[in-house]
């Protein structure tokens, strides 16, 4: 496979926490098929798990599960860049606008939440949010370091 080609990954899962476990082996195959360093597996899996779990837990107004609501996860490699896109039909939420947690504050003084988004920002090189056709679209990139 040339550097300009990609064995893309596209997977749709219902809005249910139990379905997140389907993702790690698919990410592992994506990384292997694209000749990426094995460290990319843990980075991508952590980001995907955090964002999909947040969607399921906070993005819907009920907790009955959403088997008919697909969360779409796309991974693509182009040259020296991996792009991860996650789309869902949950409530509008732009994590790019979410304030970073105060990492210097004492644990008891910190506001709850925000650490997962902080980790995503730290692990990925770029993050962009848009709302398209009543769906949240989060597009992130990670530069491949050889």
C-alpha positions as CSV (number, residue, x, y, z in Angstrom):
1,X,0.0,0.0,0.0
2,X,1.4,3.4,-0.9
3,X,1.6,6.3,1.5
4,X,-1.3,8.0,-0.4
5,X,-3.7,5.0,0.1
6,X,-5.6,4.0,3.2
7,X,-7.4,1.0,4.4
8,X,-10.2,3.1,5.9
9,X,-12.3,2.0,8.8
10,X,-15.9,2.9,9.0
11,X,-18.0,1.5,11.8
12,X,-21.5,2.3,13.1
13,X,-22.5,1.3,16.6
14,X,-25.8,1.9,18.4
15,X,-25.9,4.5,21.2
16,X,-25.2,1.8,23.8
17,X,-22.1,1.6,26.1
18,X,-21.9,-2.2,25.6
19,X,-21.1,-1.7,21.9
20,X,-17.9,0.3,22.6
21,X,-16.1,-3.0,23.1
22,X,-16.4,-3.8,19.4
23,X,-14.1,-0.9,18.5
24,X,-10.6,-1.8,19.9
25,X,-10.0,-4.8,17.7
26,X,-11.2,-2.8,14.6
27,X,-8.8,0.0,15.5
28,X,-6.0,-2.6,15.9
29,X,-6.6,-3.9,12.4
30,X,-6.7,-0.3,11.0
31,X,-3.4,0.4,12.6
32,X,-1.8,-2.8,11.3
33,X,-3.3,-2.4,7.8
34,X,-1.9,1.1,7.5
35,X,1.6,0.3,8.8
36,X,1.3,2.6,11.8
37,X,3.2,2.3,15.1
38,X,1.5,0.1,17.7
39,X,1.3,3.1,20.1
40,X,-1.4,4.6,17.8
41,X,-3.8,1.8,18.9
42,X,-3.9,3.0,22.5
43,X,-4.2,6.6,21.5
44,X,-7.0,6.1,19.1
45,X,-8.9,3.7,21.3
46,X,-8.7,6.0,24.3
47,X,-10.0,9.0,22.3
48,X,-12.8,6.9,20.7
49,X,-13.9,5.4,24.0
50,X,-13.9,8.7,25.8
51,X,-15.9,10.5,23.1
52,X,-18.4,7.7,22.4
53,X,-19.0,7.1,26.1
54,X,-19.6,10.8,26.5
55,X,-22.1,10.8,23.7
56,X,-24.0,7.8,25.1
57,X,-24.0,9.1,28.7
58,X,-24.6,12.8,28.1
59,X,-25.8,13.2,24.5
60,X,-29.3,11.6,24.9
61,X,-32.1,12.7,27.1
62,X,-32.9,9.3,28.4
63,X,-30.9,6.2,29.5
64,X,-32.9,3.5,27.7
65,X,-30.2,2.8,25.1
66,X,-30.4,3.8,21.5
67,X,-30.0,0.8,19.2
68,X,-31.5,2.6,16.3
69,X,-29.2,5.7,16.7
70,X,-25.9,5.1,15.0
71,X,-22.7,6.6,16.2
72,X,-20.4,6.6,13.2
73,X,-16.6,6.3,13.6
74,X,-14.3,6.8,10.7
75,X,-10.5,6.4,10.6
76,X,-8.5,7.3,7.5
77,X,-4.8,7.6,6.8
78,X,-3.5,10.0,4.2
79,X,0.2,10.4,3.9
80,X,1.5,11.3,7.4
81,X,-1.9,12.1,8.9
82,X,-4.6,9.9,10.6
83,X,-8.0,11.5,10.6
84,X,-10.6,10.3,13.1
85,X,-14.2,11.5,12.6
86,X,-17.1,10.7,15.1
87,X,-20.6,11.6,14.2
88,X,-23.7,11.2,16.4
89,X,-27.3,12.5,16.7
90,X,-27.1,13.4,20.3
91,X,-27.7,16.9,21.8
92,X,-25.4,19.6,20.2
93,X,-22.1,19.7,22.1
94,X,-18.9,21.4,21.0
95,X,-16.0,20.1,23.0
96,X,-13.7,22.6,21.3
97,X,-15.5,25.3,23.2
98,X,-15.4,23.4,26.5
99,X,-13.0,25.1,29.0
100,X,-10.0,23.1,30.0
101,X,-9.9,21.9,33.6
102,X,-7.7,23.6,36.1
103,X,-5.0,21.0,36.4
104,X,-3.1,23.1,39.0
105,X,-6.1,23.2,41.4
106,X,-6.3,20.8,44.4
107,X,-8.4,17.8,43.6
108,X,-11.1,18.8,46.1
109,X,-11.3,22.3,44.5
110,X,-11.7,21.1,40.9
111,X,-15.0,21.3,39.1
112,X,-16.1,17.8,38.1
113,X,-15.8,16.7,34.5
114,X,-13.7,17.8,31.6
115,X,-10.7,15.5,32.1
116,X,-11.7,13.3,29.2
117,X,-11.9,16.2,26.8
118,X,-8.6,17.4,28.1
119,X,-7.0,14.0,27.3
120,X,-8.5,14.1,23.8
121,X,-7.0,17.5,23.2
122,X,-3.7,16.4,24.5
123,X,-3.6,13.2,22.4
124,X,-4.8,14.6,19.1
125,X,-3.1,17.4,17.1
126,X,-6.2,19.1,15.8
127,X,-9.9,19.0,16.8
128,X,-12.8,20.6,14.8
129,X,-16.5,20.5,15.6
130,X,-19.5,21.1,13.4
131,X,-23.2,20.4,13.5
132,X,-24.3,18.9,10.2
133,X,-27.9,17.8,9.4
134,X,-28.8,17.5,13.2
135,X,-25.6,15.5,13.9
136,X,-22.5,16.4,15.9
137,X,-19.4,15.9,13.8
138,X,-16.0,15.9,15.5
139,X,-13.0,15.6,13.3
140,X,-9.5,15.1,14.7
141,X,-6.1,14.5,13.3
142,X,-2.9,13.0,14.5
143,X,0.4,13.4,12.7
144,X,2.2,10.1,12.1
145,X,5.7,10.2,13.5
146,X,8.1,7.7,11.9
